[in-house]
Amino acid sequence: MSDDDQTREDFDEAVNMTASELKKWLDTDESKAVGQKRDGGESTGHESGRHIVRILEKKKADLTDDDLKHMRKVVGYVKRHSAQRPKGDVTDTDWRYSLMNWGNDPKK
């Protein structure tokens, strides 16, 4: 298996939201309220979510090197952040909302 094939496989495992689910989520106040914001603007995770939507809407053959780089970044973030799962119900937590900005809904 090539590195790119492994990246796509890992990404498909990490991102469990569809493009339409993620687009809808990114329009919510909860999505916009979490994450580190640069210059008071959009958070890193929210920006990442928009890139993930573009990736999900592409054919695999049309993925660019930048897309593959971002896919590896997403896989790493989801893995690291998932390991920090808080105790109790995570339904309405910033932890879950941050993961959802990166295309992973831990409640699925």
Secondary structure, DSSP 8 states (H G I E B T S, - for coil): --HHHHHHHHHHHH--S-HHHHHHHHTSHHHHHSS-BSTTS-BHHHHHHHHHHHHHTS-GGG--HHHHHHHHHHHHHHHHHHTT--SS--TT-HHHHHHHHTT--TT-
